[in-house]
Amino acid sequence: MFGRRVPPRIVFLLSLVLAVLCAVPAVRYGLSGRWLPTLLWGAVAVWFAVDAARAYGWTQRK
């Protein structure tokens, strides 16, 4: 975007933080027995966790 790339370590850190922030409501909704919000928040948390793993792979290749 705009001709500049975001460094992979920044993508890794932000994705990791967002994964944790999305996992917290997923666990809280799961403990309260509300399964639709649990699935939605959990899916987003997994999405960010996979993105963090991919970004970690990018940093290891360089």
N, C-alpha and C positions, 0 to 999 in steps of 0.2 A: 504494500500500500504506500503510495506516494514515493515510490522508488527506493525505499529503505526497508530492510528486513529486521524483524525483532530478533534479538539474539536468542538462541535455543535455551540458554539457562534461565532467561526471563520467562519464556513460555513454560518451562518446566516448573518454576517456582509458582507462577500464577495458576497454572493448572492444578498443581498439588494443593494450593490453598483453597481454590474453588471446589475441588473434590471433597476436601474435608468439610468445608462450609455447607455443601449439599448433602453430605452423609449425615450430618447432625440432625437436620429435620427428618430425614428418612428414618433414622433410628427412633426418634421421638414419636413419629406417627406410627411406626411399627409397634412400639411398646403400648400405644394407646388403642391398637386394633383397627386403625383406619388404613386399609390396604391400598386404595387407589393413590392417595398422596405418597404412601411409602414407595410404591412402584415408580411413580413419576420422579420423585426426588432421588431414589436409588439409581434410576436409569441415567439421570443427569450426572450423578456422582461417578458412576462407572465411566461415562463418556469423558469426563475430565481426567479421571485416573488413567484411562487409556491414552489420552492426549499427553499426559505427563510422562508416561512410559515411552511414548514415541519421541518426545522432546529429549528425554534422558539418553535415548539411543543416538540422537543427533549430536549431543554433546560428547558422547564417547567416540564417535567416528572422527571428530576433528582433532 
